[in-house]
Amino acid sequence: MTEVRAFRRVVLIIALMNLGYFGVEFAAALSIRSVSLMADSVDFLEDGAINLLIFFAAVWTLKQRSRAGAALTFFFLIPVAAAVWMTVVKIINPERPQPTVLTVTALGALVINVTASAMLARHRNAHGSIAKAAWLSARNDAIANLAIIAAALISLVIVTGWIDIVVGLGIAALNAGAAREVWRAARAERLTLDEAEG
């Protein structure tokens, strides 16, 4: 199996894993009104879309991949918008999400994201900005899942919804940072191409 075929196979598997778990986490977020789970569930949807796009973009030219990498930046901003919306709703009534559902759902998400991150680790520098986008997305999601689990454990002691709100906004900030990194990688590729063509 060639390197590109192996990479495409990995991102297709990860896309299907992400899209499947999106439904699980989205339902859990709605049922317990959790900002952090909502932000993370939309992130799974975003990751599924990103990995499907990467599956197709992997066989494109370097110039086309550079453009796809720049476009992927905007996918990272979807969970940011979702987290802000849920935060506004939650501030009106900052009740604590059910800690058990929060923890179990976040543990399931962590398993998915650690698996995806491990699968992508060997490819993250081999296919330019699109591979970097996929790996950053999985890595950031694993970090976010750990934060959600910590929030759930803290909320067992401190009965408030504000911890969930802060973690949700932290996930949004993490995605905004990843968007910036992918944009920079795509821009660097574009500048290299322009210099080569010039």
Secondary structure, DSSP 8 states (H G I E B T S, - for coil): --HHHHHHHHHHHHHHHHHHHHHHHHHHHHHHT-HHHHHHHHHHHHHHHHHHHHHHHTTS-HHHHHHHHHHHHHHHTHHHHHHHHHHHHHHHS-----HHHHHHHHHHHHHHHHHHHHHHHTTTTTSHHHHHHHHHHHHHHHHHHHHHHHHHHHHHHS--SHHHHHHHHHHHHHHHHHHHHHHHHHHHHHHHHHHHH-
